[in-house]
Amino acid sequence: MTELEEFRKQKDIFLATDRHSPLTARQRKDFKGLEYFPENLDLRLEVGVEELPEKHTVEMQTSTGSVQSYTRYGTFKFSVDGQEAELTLLSDPHGFFLPFADALAGKATYGAGRYLEPKQLPNGRLLVDFNYAYNPYCAYNELFSCPLTPIENRLKVPIRAGEKLPTGDWLEHKQP
């Protein structure tokens, strides 16, 4: 079993059994596991970030109407199937945060976007592995408050990696 397969297996176990899972008791009873894109090594990226000269705080709207604060840290460019793309990296006291929505949002991926926490590498670059892209908890349970993807991180390219749009009888609410 690969590291990614083990990660996905553990996530499904957490969602199905853990008391901290965002799933309700009824959802956990019917939950059979998340759907994922196959591992895509082309979307495991080591990127250089162009730090913004002035890092300012942005207030991000959440799915429940509140706001959360993040710092705009920098941007990075990458290519997906020959198409150029750019994302803005955010940070908070816990590290880096990368909310994004791709061209498949609302069809094959969660409409409000998915998240990543890029890892700082010893060489000063970041590891952005879209295979670990995940849905926010509000994708499973509307009682959770999740930051909405900013317009600058809504991509015109498809990111066929990570979690897919949650589907199944175990869901208790409609997807946005």
Secondary structure as UniProt FT lines:
FT   HELIX           3..17
FT   TURN            19..20
FT   HELIX           25..30
FT   HELIX           41..43
FT   STRAND          44..47
FT   STRAND          50..51
FT   STRAND          57..62
FT   TURN            63..64
FT   STRAND          67..80
FT   TURN            81..82
FT   STRAND          83..92
FT   TURN            93..94
FT   STRAND          95..101
FT   TURN            103..104
FT   TURN            106..108
FT   TURN            111..112
FT   STRAND          114..116
FT   STRAND          119..120
FT   TURN            122..123
FT   STRAND          126..129
FT   HELIX           130..132
FT   HELIX           137..139
FT   TURN            142..143
FT   HELIX           151..153
FT   TURN            169..170
//
